[in-house]
Amino acid sequence: MEIKKTFFSIIFDVRKRKKKMLRKITIENPKDKAINVLQKIVTRRQELGLSQTDLAIQLNMTTSGYFKIEKGDSKLDLLRLFAIAECLDIEVKSLF
């Protein structure tokens, strides 16, 4: 015997499926991941014996601008991240 679906039961089924599809898979908080990347940059810079001013000059930035990046006050875009990795002589993927 076939059960006839009503309009509301169809909507309920669709919402139920969408809810399952919309579940987010979060492995790690993005903010924590960003802090880890910045810590690796600072560690590598210190290993090379570079000051923040030295690296800022290589990146053609102001010292305060670079300081804000290391502190996490300024967002780090991909182009700047690649430039920092090049100055620190490391691959970008090693920062993650």
Summary of the structure (lengths in Angstrom):
residues: 96
radius of gyration: 23.5
end to end distance: 56.7
largest distance: 78.7
contacts: 192
relative contact order: 0.11
helix: 66%
strand: 0%
